[in-house]
Structure formats: C-alpha cells, structure tokens
C-alpha cells in the first residue's frame, strides 16, 4: 500500500474490527454515509479534473463514480427504510473506508499531473473497500448483511476496474505522446 500512512492503516484496521460487531441498522447507516462521502470526494475530483487535465475521459469517470456512489447510497437508504420504516439513520463513529485516504493528497496528485499515482491510490482505495466488504460477508452470521456485503464488494470491484481502465488509457495516450 504505497502512499498509505500508518494512521490510515490503523483506521482501516479499526474499521475492519468494528464492522462485524455493528447492528444491521448501524451497518446500513455507516454504508449510506460512506457512499455519500465517496460521491462527494469523486465529485470534487471531477470538478478539479475538468480544469486540470487534457484527457476528457478522466472527469467523465470521476463523474460516473460520483453518480454511482449516490445511486448506491439511495439503494441502501431504500433498504434501510424498508427494515426500519420510521427511524432515521444512526450515527456510527467510524471513518468511511473509501475516503480514509487523504483527499488532499489525491488533489495534489491531480494538480501536479501525477495521474498514474492518483489512479494507483484510487485503485488501492477501491480494492481495500472491496476486500473489507468481502471480509464482512465472510465474518457476518446475518444472511442480509452477507448479501449486502457481497453486493457492495462487487460494486467496489467495478469501481476498481473503471479506474484501472482509465489508468491504462492514460498510459497508452502518454506513451503515444512521447513517441
């Protein structure tokens, strides 16, 4: 995990230990908020990338990831309202897994044109999220939690693959530009 500080590693460890012990209401509340925060992060990267990059695909992918994260939050909220009809989401004192990596660092990479490193960190971020959800799927005894964790893991792998494809396109364009 290059570029991942010991504080981030500690937050991830804390998160992985805590998630299996949360109630269904806490897990759904956590995931809803985490997806919203991820959408906001990708939206800020979208806005910044529109100004700073010459590859038009980069802002489009950030926008798509932002929109997908909001859709995931909406689906999770629908499930939450179905299971807990008259209750608001609860506060869960855990860092959002996918925004645990410093957004300022991602912003600096984008501003300095260090796109390959930006993609690597975003891919690592999505991979950690997918693996965390897979861990939760395996660790939980609740069938609903297992199913939601499996669904979220698949989504995070899709995000990983979007970013990986963008990185490959960027490297291809970069190679053609230097030839």
MIDOSE-1310 file (N, C-alpha, C; in nm, 2 decimals, decimal comma, always signed):
residues 179
xxxx	+0,08/-0,12/+0,00/+0,00/+0,00/+0,00/+0,09/+0,12/+0,00; +0,15/+0,15/-0,11/+0,23/+0,27/-0,12/+0,14/+0,39/-0,11; +0,19/+0,49/-0,04/+0,11/+0,61/-0,03/+0,01/+0,61/+0,08; +0,01/+0,50/+0,16/-0,09/+0,48/+0,27/-0,02/+0,49/+0,40
xxxx	-0,05/+0,60/+0,48/+0,02/+0,62/+0,60/-0,02/+0,52/+0,71; +0,06/+0,52/+0,82/+0,03/+0,43/+0,93/-0,11/+0,47/+1,00; -0,14/+0,60/+1,00/-0,27/+0,64/+1,05/-0,39/+0,58/+0,97; -0,37/+0,58/+0,84/-0,47/+0,52/+0,75/-0,48/+0,37/+0,78
xxxx	-0,37/+0,31/+0,78/-0,37/+0,16/+0,81/-0,44/+0,13/+0,94; -0,41/+0,22/+1,05/-0,48/+0,20/+1,18/-0,63/+0,22/+1,17; -0,67/+0,32/+1,09/-0,81/+0,35/+1,07/-0,88/+0,23/+1,00; -0,81/+0,17/+0,90/-0,87/+0,06/+0,83/-0,88/-0,06/+0,92
xxxx	-0,78/-0,09/+1,00/-0,78/-0,20/+1,10/-0,89/-0,18/+1,20; -0,91/-0,06/+1,25/-1,02/-0,03/+1,34/-1,15/-0,06/+1,28; -1,17/-0,01/+1,15/-1,29/-0,03/+1,08/-1,32/-0,18/+1,06; -1,22/-0,26/+1,02/-1,24/-0,40/+0,99/-1,28/-0,47/+1,12
xxxx	-1,22/-0,43/+1,23/-1,26/-0,50/+1,35/-1,40/-0,46/+1,40; -1,44/-0,34/+1,37/-1,57/-0,29/+1,42/-1,69/-0,33/+1,34; -1,67/-0,34/+1,21/-1,79/-0,36/+1,12/-1,87/-0,49/+1,15; -1,80/-0,60/+1,18/-1,88/-0,72/+1,21/-1,96/-0,72/+1,34
xxxx	-1,92/-0,62/+1,43/-1,99/-0,61/+1,55/-2,11/-0,51/+1,55; -2,13/-0,44/+1,44/-2,23/-0,34/+1,43/-2,37/-0,41/+1,41; -2,47/-0,35/+1,45/-2,61/-0,40/+1,42/-2,64/-0,37/+1,27; -2,75/-0,43/+1,22/-2,79/-0,41/+1,09/-2,82/-0,26/+1,06
xxxx	-2,88/-0,19/+1,16/-2,91/-0,05/+1,15/-2,78/+0,03/+1,14; -2,68/+0,00/+1,22/-2,56/+0,07/+1,22/-2,48/+0,05/+1,09; -2,48/-0,08/+1,05/-2,41/-0,11/+0,92/-2,47/-0,03/+0,80; -2,60/-0,04/+0,79/-2,66/+0,03/+0,68/-2,64/+0,18/+0,69
xxxx	-2,65/+0,24/+0,81/-2,62/+0,38/+0,83/-2,48/+0,41/+0,79; -2,39/+0,33/+0,83/-2,25/+0,35/+0,80/-2,23/+0,35/+0,65; -2,28/+0,25/+0,58/-2,26/+0,24/+0,44/-2,33/+0,35/+0,36; -2,44/+0,39/+0,40/-2,51/+0,51/+0,34/-2,42/+0,63/+0,35
xxxx	-2,38/+0,66/+0,46/-2,29/+0,78/+0,48/-2,16/+0,77/+0,41; -2,10/+0,65/+0,41/-1,97/+0,62/+0,34/-1,99/+0,64/+0,19; -2,10/+0,59/+0,13/-2,12/+0,61/-0,01/-2,15/+0,76/-0,05; -2,21/+0,83/+0,04/-2,23/+0,97/+0,02/-2,10/+1,05/+0,02
xxxx	-2,02/+1,02/+0,12/-1,89/+1,08/+0,13/-1,80/+1,05/+0,01; -1,81/+0,92/-0,04/-1,73/+0,88/-0,15/-1,78/+0,96/-0,28; -1,91/+0,98/-0,29/-1,97/+1,05/-0,40/-1,92/+1,20/-0,40; -1,91/+1,25/-0,28/-1,87/+1,39/-0,27/-1,72/+1,40/-0,31
xxxx	-1,64/+1,31/-0,26/-1,49/+1,31/-0,30/-1,48/+1,30/-0,45; -1,55/+1,20/-0,51/-1,53/+1,19/-0,66/-1,59/+1,31/-0,73; -1,69/+1,38/-0,68/-1,74/+1,50/-0,74/-1,64/+1,61/-0,73; -1,57/+1,62/-0,62/-1,47/+1,73/-0,61/-1,35/+1,70/-0,71
xxxx	-1,32/+1,57/-0,72/-1,21/+1,53/-0,81/-1,26/+1,56/-0,96; -1,39/+1,53/-0,98/-1,44/+1,56/-1,11/-1,43/+1,71/-1,15; -1,47/+1,80/-1,06/-1,46/+1,94/-1,08/-1,32/+1,99/-1,10; -1,23/+1,94/-1,02/-1,09/+1,97/-1,03/-1,03/+1,92/-1,16
xxxx	-1,06/+1,80/-1,20/-1,00/+1,74/-1,32/-1,05/+1,80/-1,44; -1,17/+1,86/-1,44/-1,22/+1,94/-1,56/-1,12/+2,05/-1,59; -1,07/+2,11/-1,49/-0,98/+2,23/-1,51/-0,83/+2,19/-1,54; -0,79/+2,07/-1,49/-0,65/+2,04/-1,49/-0,60/+1,93/-1,58
xxxx	-0,69/+1,86/-1,65/-0,64/+1,75/-1,73/-0,68/+1,77/-1,88; -0,60/+1,72/-1,96/-0,62/+1,73/-2,11/-0,69/+1,60/-2,16; -0,71/+1,50/-2,07/-0,77/+1,38/-2,11/-0,92/+1,39/-2,07; -1,01/+1,40/-2,17/-1,15/+1,43/-2,13/-1,22/+1,31/-2,06
xxxx	-1,16/+1,19/-2,07/-1,22/+1,07/-2,01/-1,21/+1,08/-1,86; -1,10/+1,15/-1,80/-1,08/+1,15/-1,66/-1,20/+1,21/-1,58; -1,24/+1,33/-1,62/-1,36/+1,39/-1,55/-1,48/+1,30/-1,57; -1,50/+1,24/-1,68/-1,62/+1,16/-1,70/-1,62/+1,04/-1,61
xxxx	-1,51/+0,98/-1,59/-1,50/+0,86/-1,50/-1,53/+0,91/-1,35; -1,47/+1,02/-1,31/-1,49/+1,07/-1,18/-1,64/+1,10/-1,16; -1,71/+1,16/-1,26/-1,85/+1,20/-1,25/-1,93/+1,07/-1,24; -1,90/+0,97/-1,32/-1,97/+0,84/-1,32/-1,95/+0,77/-1,18
xxxx	-1,83/+0,77/-1,13/-1,81/+0,71/-1,00/-1,89/+0,79/-0,89; -1,90/+0,92/-0,90/-1,98/+1,00/-0,81/-2,12/+0,96/-0,82; -2,18/+0,96/-0,94/-2,32/+0,93/-0,96/-2,35/+0,79/-0,91; -2,26/+0,69/-0,94/-2,28/+0,55/-0,89/-2,28/+0,54/-0,74
xxxx	-2,20/+0,62/-0,68/-2,19/+0,62/-0,53/-2,32/+0,67/-0,47; -2,38/+0,78/-0,53/-2,50/+0,83/-0,49/-2,62/+0,73/-0,51; -2,61/+0,66/-0,62/-2,71/+0,55/-0,65/-2,70/+0,44/-0,55; -2,58/+0,41/-0,51/-2,57/+0,30/-0,41/-2,62/+0,35/-0,27
xxxx	-2,60/+0,48/-0,24/-2,65/+0,53/-0,11/-2,80/+0,53/-0,12; -2,86/+0,56/-0,23/-3,01/+0,56/-0,24/-3,06/+0,42/-0,23; -3,00/+0,32/-0,29/-3,04/+0,18/-0,27/-3,03/+0,14/-0,13; -2,92/+0,17/-0,07/-2,91/+0,14/+0,07/-3,01/+0,20/+0,16
xxxx	-3,04/+0,33/+0,13/-3,14/+0,40/+0,21/-3,28/+0,34/+0,19; -3,31/+0,30/+0,07/-3,44/+0,23/+0,05/-3,44/+0,10/+0,13; -3,34/+0,02/+0,14/-3,33/-0,10/+0,22/-3,35/-0,06/+0,37; -3,28/+0,05/+0,41/-3,29/+0,09/+0,54/-3,43/+0,13/+0,58
xxxx	-3,50/+0,20/+0,49/-3,64/+0,25/+0,52/-3,73/+0,12/+0,52; -3,70/+0,02/+0,45/-3,78/-0,10/+0,45/-3,76/-0,17/+0,58; -3,64/-0,18/+0,63/-3,61/-0,26/+0,75/-3,65/-0,18/+0,88; -3,63/-0,04/+0,87/-3,65/+0,05/+0,98/-3,74/+0,16/+0,94
xxxx	-3,87/+0,13/+0,91/-3,96/+0,23/+0,84/-3,97/+0,37/+0,91; -3,97/+0,38/+1,03/-3,99/+0,51/+1,10/-3,87/+0,57/+1,17; -3,75/+0,52/+1,13/-3,63/+0,56/+1,20/-3,53/+0,63/+1,11; -3,47/+0,73/+1,16/-3,36/+0,79/+1,08/-3,23/+0,71/+1,10
xxxx	-3,14/+0,73/+1,00/-3,01/+0,66/+1,01/-2,95/+0,70/+1,14; -2,86/+0,61/+1,20/-2,79/+0,64/+1,32/-2,65/+0,68/+1,29; -2,59/+0,75/+1,39/-2,45/+0,79/+1,38/-2,36/+0,68/+1,41; -2,26/+0,65/+1,33/-2,16/+0,55/+1,36/-2,03/+0,61/+1,36
xxxx	-1,96/+0,60/+1,47/-1,83/+0,67/+1,48/-1,71/+0,59/+1,43; -1,72/+0,57/+1,29/-1,61/+0,50/+1,22/-1,57/+0,59/+1,10; -1,45/+0,58/+1,06/-1,41/+0,66/+0,94/-1,46/+0,59/+0,81; -1,51/+0,66/+0,71/-1,55/+0,60/+0,59/-1,43/+0,54/+0,52
xxxx	-1,44/+0,41/+0,49/-1,33/+0,33/+0,43/-1,28/+0,40/+0,31; -1,36/+0,44/+0,22/-1,32/+0,48/+0,09/-1,27/+0,63/+0,09; -1,29/+0,70/+0,20/-1,24/+0,84/+0,20/-1,13/+0,85/+0,31; -1,09/+0,73/+0,36/-0,99/+0,73/+0,46/-0,85/+0,78/+0,41
xxxx	-0,83/+0,76/+0,28/-0,70/+0,81/+0,22/-0,72/+0,96/+0,20; -0,62/+1,03/+0,23/-0,64/+1,18/+0,24/-0,68/+1,24/+0,10; -0,79/+1,30/+0,10/-0,84/+1,36/-0,03/-0,74/+1,47/-0,08; -0,68/+1,54/+0,02/-0,59/+1,64/-0,02/-0,47/+1,59/-0,10
xxxx	-0,43/+1,47/-0,06/-0,32/+1,40/-0,13/-0,36/+1,37/-0,28; -0,48/+1,32/-0,29/-0,53/+1,29/-0,43/-0,54/+1,42/-0,51; -0,59/+1,53/-0,45/-0,60/+1,66/-0,51/-0,46/+1,70/-0,56; -0,36/+1,69/-0,47/-0,22/+1,73/-0,51/-0,17/+1,65/-0,63
xxxx	-0,20/+1,52/-0,63/-0,15/+1,44/-0,75/-0,22/+1,49/-0,88; -0,35/+1,52/-0,87/-0,42/+1,57/-0,99/-0,36/+1,71/-1,03; -0,34/+1,80/-0,93/-0,29/+1,93/-0,96/-0,15/+1,92/-1,03; -0,07/+1,83/-0,98/+0,07/+1,82/-1,03/+0,08/+1,73/-1,15
xxxx	-0,03/+1,68/-1,20/-0,02/+1,59/-1,32/+0,03/+1,46/-1,29; +0,03/+1,41/-1,17/+0,08/+1,28/-1,13/-0,04/+1,18/-1,13; -0,09/+1,17/-1,25/-0,21/+1,09/-1,27/-0,19/+0,94/-1,24; -0,08/+0,89/-1,28/-0,05/+0,75/-1,26/-0,06/+0,71/-1,11
xxxx	+0,00/+0,80/-1,03/-0,01/+0,78/-0,88/-0,15/+0,80/-0,83; -0,22/+0,90/-0,88/-0,36/+0,92/-0,84/-0,44/+0,79/-0,87; -0,43/+0,74/-0,99/-0,50/+0,62/-1,02/-0,46/+0,50/-0,93; -0,33/+0,49/-0,90/-0,29/+0,38/-0,82/-0,35/+0,39/-0,68
xxxx	-0,36/+0,51/-0,62/-0,42/+0,53/-0,49/-0,57/+0,50/-0,49; -0,63/+0,55/-0,60/-0,78/+0,53/-0,61/-0,81/+0,38/-0,63; -0,73/+0,32/-0,70/-0,75/+0,17/-0,72/-0,73/+0,10/-0,59; -0,62/+0,14/-0,52/-0,60/+0,07/-0,39/-0,71/+0,10/-0,29
xxxx	-0,76/+0,22/-0,30/-0,88/+0,26/-0,21/-1,00/+0,17/-0,24; -1,03/+0,15/-0,37/-1,15/+0,07/-0,41/-1,12/-0,08/-0,37; -1,00/-0,12/-0,39/-0,96/-0,26/-0,36/-0,98/-0,29/-0,21; -0,93/-0,19/-0,13/-0,95/-0,21/+0,02/-1,09/-0,21/+0,06
xxxx	-1,17/-0,13/-0,01/-1,32/-0,13/+0,02/-1,38/-0,26/-0,02; -1,35/-0,31/-0,13/-1,40/-0,44/-0,18/-1,36/-0,55/-0,08; -1,23/-0,55/-0,04/-1,18/-0,66/+0,05/-1,25/-0,65/+0,19; -1,27/-0,52/+0,23/-1,34/-0,51/+0,36/-1,48/-0,56/+0,35
xxxx	-1,55/-0,54/+0,24/-1,69/-0,59/+0,23/-1,68/-0,74/+0,22; -1,58/-0,80/+0,15/-1,57/-0,94/+0,14/-1,55/-1,00/+0,28; -1,46/-0,93/+0,35/-1,43/-0,98/+0,49/-1,56/-0,98/+0,57; -1,64/-0,87/+0,56/-1,76/-0,86/+0,64/-1,86/-0,97/+0,59
xxxx	-1,86/-1,00/+0,46/-1,95/-1,10/+0,41/-1,91/-1,24/+0,48; -1,79/-1,26/+0,49/-1,74/-1,39/+0,54/-1,75/-1,39/+0,69; -1,74/-1,28/+0,76/-1,74/-1,28/+0,91/-1,88/-1,27/+0,97; -1,97/-1,22/+0,89/-2,11/-1,20/+0,95/-2,19/-1,33/+0,94
xxxx	-2,27/-1,34/+1,04/-2,36/-1,46/+1,05/-2,50/-1,42/+1,00; -2,53/-1,29/+0,98/-2,66/-1,24/+0,93/-2,66/-1,25/+0,78; -2,76/-1,33/+0,73/-2,77/-1,35/+0,58/-2,79/-1,22/+0,51; -2,87/-1,13/+0,56/-2,89/-1,00/+0,49/-2,76/-0,92/+0,49
xxxx	-2,68/-0,92/+0,59/-2,56/-0,85/+0,59/-2,46/-0,91/+0,49; -2,46/-1,05/+0,49/-2,38/-1,12/+0,39/-2,41/-1,08/+0,25; -2,54/-1,07/+0,22/-2,59/-1,04/+0,08/-2,55/-0,89/+0,05; -2,57/-0,80/+0,14/-2,54/-0,66/+0,11/-2,39/-0,64/+0,10
xxxx	-2,31/-0,71/+0,18/-2,17/-0,70/+0,17/-2,12/-0,76/+0,04; -2,18/-0,87/-0,01/-2,14/-0,92/-0,14/-2,17/-0,82/-0,25; -2,29/-0,76/-0,24/-2,33/-0,66/-0,34/-2,23/-0,55/-0,35; -2,20/-0,49/-0,23/-2,11/-0,38/-0,22/-1,97/-0,42/-0,26
xxxx	-1,92/-0,54/-0,23/-1,79/-0,58/-0,28/-1,78/-0,58/-0,43; -1,89/-0,63/-0,49/-1,89/-0,64/-0,64/-1,89/-0,49/-0,70; -1,96/-0,40/-0,64/-1,96/-0,26/-0,68/-1,82/-0,20/-0,67; -1,76/-0,23/-0,56/-1,62/-0,17/-0,54/-1,52/-0,23/-0,64
xxxx	-1,54/-0,36/-0,68/-1,45/-0,41/-0,78/-1,48/-0,35/-0,92; -1,61/-0,32/-0,94/-1,64/-0,25/-1,06/-1,58/-0,11/-1,07; -1,58/-0,04/-0,95/-1,51/+0,09/-0,95/-1,36/+0,07/-0,97; -1,30/-0,03/-0,91/-1,16/-0,06/-0,93/-1,13/-0,07/-1,08
xxxx	-1,22/-0,15/-1,15/-1,19/-0,18/-1,29/-1,21/-0,05/-1,37; -1,31/+0,03/-1,34/-1,32/+0,16/-1,41/-1,19/+0,24/-1,40; -1,14/+0,25/-1,28/-1,02/+0,33/-1,26/-0,90/+0,27/-1,33; -0,89/+0,14/-1,32/-0,79/+0,06/-1,39/-0,79/+0,09/-1,54
xxxx	-0,91/+0,08/-1,60/-0,93/+0,11/-1,74/-0,88/+0,25/-1,78; -0,92/+0,35/-1,69/-0,88/+0,48/-1,71/-0,73/+0,50/-1,70; -0,67/+0,43/-1,61/-0,52/+0,44/-1,60/-0,45/+0,38/-1,72; -0,50/+0,27/-1,77/-0,45/+0,20/-1,89/-0,46/+0,30/-2,01
xxxx	-0,58/+0,36/-2,02/-0,60/+0,46/-2,13/-0,50/+0,57/-2,12; -0,48/+0,63/-2,00/-0,39/+0,74/-1,98/-0,25/+0,69/-2,02; -0,21/+0,58/-1,97/-0,07/+0,53/-2,00/-0,05/+0,51/-2,15; -0,15/+0,46/-2,22/-0,15/+0,45/-2,37/-0,13/+0,58/-2,44
xxxx	-0,21/+0,68/-2,39/-0,21/+0,81/-2,45/-0,07/+0,88/-2,42; -0,02/+0,86/-2,30/+0,10/+0,91/-2,26/+0,22/+0,85/-2,34; +0,21/+0,72/-2,37/+0,31/+0,65/-2,45/+0,31/+0,70/-2,59; +0,19/+0,72/-2,65/+0,18/+0,77/-2,79/+0,23/+0,92/-2,80
xxx	+0,21/+0,99/-2,69/+0,25/+1,13/-2,69/+0,40/+1,15/-2,69; +0,47/+1,05/-2,63/+0,62/+1,06/-2,61/+0,69/+0,99/-2,73; +0,62/+0,93/-2,82/+0,68/+0,86/-2,93/+0,70/+0,95/-3,05
